[in-house]
Amino acid sequence: MRHRIAVVGGGPAGLTFARVLHRHDHPVTVLERDPAPDARPPGGTLDLHVKLGQLALDKAGLLAEFQALSRPEGQAMRILDTDGTVLRDWQPRPDDRANPEIDRGQLRDLLLGPLDVQWGRGVTEVVPGTRDGVLVRFADGRQETFDLVVGADGAWSRVRPAVSSATPHYTGVTLVETSLDDVDTRHPDLARLIGDGSVAVYGVNRALVAQRNSGGHVKVYAQFRAPLDGHTNLDRRAGLDVADVETDVEADVETVRSRLLALFDGWAAPVLDLLRHGTAFVHRPLHVLPVSHTWTHVPGVTLLGDAAHLMPPLGAGANLAMLEGAELAESVAAARGPEDLDEAVRAFEEQMWARAGRWAKITTAGLERLVSPDPTEAIALFDEVQPS
Ligand SMILES: Cc1cc2nc3c(=O)[nH]c(=O)nc-3n(C[C@H](O)[C@H](O)[C@H](O)COP(=O)(O)OP(=O)(O)OC[C@H]3O[C@@H](n4cnc5c(N)ncnc54)[C@H](O)[C@@H]3O)c2cc1C
């Protein structure tokens, strides 16, 4: 039985869902708001866990390609004190493939493969229960109907209101992201500081993390506690609404740099060099959905990934999104008729809620400890989760 399936969003969740359906020869319409794959910078590196993201890639038949592209050495993690003293220096064993890193752009291209994504198709609304199925309205005024619409459209999902009234709230932590290019040739001292993976420095209610991507590119994340209004006080334009929050705000580079340097004043010079040499700055006030977000099942519509369970970015979100995409696709491909399809979606939702709820609790507690009044909490957390 061929169901009319649409997935809204071509991020890790939507593309994994579509790619696994494709593997099962089931047609799927992928609707993505971005006009092209490279319309936005893809973002930093992702670590994919054996039992989550890597399992999803296995279900998509892409595990071997992932292993060829990914960087197991990127699992290395160094922690410094704010004065630059090395507190922890963890290196993975050569055969350690537990959480290798991959650039988001590489992952996206791997998942895209043969998929025929409809780019530039922003969805504005989803209306379940019409005579012909679930109605999808687009920003250009067009509309289409499907048997199942899967909302994989991220934090500010336009599909979510069809099943839930929940909206993301601010965690109290803001992240400002900057980048360094050609770090090995242009900033060899910083390249050594960062090593093959990440370096993290934890202070009182703030942290600085630098993470190596492929090709000598480094992402630096300054994290700090601040109120949402004026959290940045950097280049906040008046009258930001949800749509603006959704699109990260780029601020004036030198203003942001000097305010960040003031915020991290007194930290070791090599650590502050990560900010001094950063190029553009992007604000990401961290929002989350309520822990254990669930909804009353609505036939014909479901959610995956951040749209369903936006949580603090502690290495789980993309992993969960991908595994959910793969699992839902397998269930949908096996469903024989409309009732079977609905039952498969219900069962999937129960499984997703239970697992995502556990991770939401872990990552929420983790964020409290990583950006904490007591920086030793961050080290203690590292010691608890890192194999010795
Ligand atoms: C700094 C940072 C670091 C992180 N590191 C990790 C990590 O190491 N490991 C990990 O597992 N997770 C990590 N995460 C979390 C991870 O990025 C997300 O959980 C993951 O991207 C969620 O995937 P998704 O497909 O659900 O949503 P998204 O990645 O947000 O994709 C949603 C897609 O939907 C599209 N879209 C949005 N609205 C519409 C619309 N109306 N119509 C059509 N299309 C639409 C968007 O353009 C986008 O392509 C990190 C997050 C951050 C912020």
The ligand as an ORCA input file, in Angstrom:
! r2SCAN-3c Opt
* xyz 0 1
  C      25.324     24.642     18.905
  C      24.597     23.336     18.767
  C      25.331     22.160     18.802
  C      24.674     20.936     18.707
  N      25.415     19.780     18.727
  C      24.785     18.587     18.631
  C      25.541     17.363     18.638
  O      26.759     17.335     18.705
  N      24.833     16.183     18.542
  C      23.467     16.161     18.455
  O      22.880     15.073     18.389
  N      22.744     17.301     18.413
  C      23.362     18.507     18.498
  N      22.635     19.658     18.462
  C      21.163     19.588     18.322
  C      20.792     19.378     16.857
  O      21.337     20.409     16.069
  C      19.278     19.362     16.667
  O      18.671     18.590     17.668
  C      18.940     18.763     15.295
  O      19.418     19.604     14.275
  C      17.439     18.562     15.148
  O      17.173     18.087     13.858
  P      15.742     18.334     13.189
  O      15.823     17.717     11.848
  O      14.686     17.925     14.138
  O      15.614     19.929     13.095
  P      16.506     20.986     12.304
  O      17.906     20.564     12.230
  O      16.204     22.312     12.940
  O      15.911     20.971     10.835
  C      14.654     21.526     10.570
  C      14.535     21.785      9.071
  O      13.211     22.230      8.798
  C      13.254     23.368      7.955
  N      12.045     24.151      8.220
  C      11.793     24.932      9.301
  N      10.586     25.472      9.218
  C      10.044     25.033      8.055
  C       8.797     25.253      7.423
  N       7.853     26.045      7.978
  N       8.565     24.656      6.230
  C       9.496     23.837      5.652
  N      10.701     23.609      6.218
  C      10.970     24.185      7.415
  C      14.547     24.074      8.331
  O      14.997     24.926      7.300
  C      15.476     22.889      8.578
  O      16.096     22.458      7.396
  C      23.263     20.898     18.557
  C      22.528     22.094     18.504
  C      23.197     23.303     18.620
  C      22.383     24.588     18.580
*
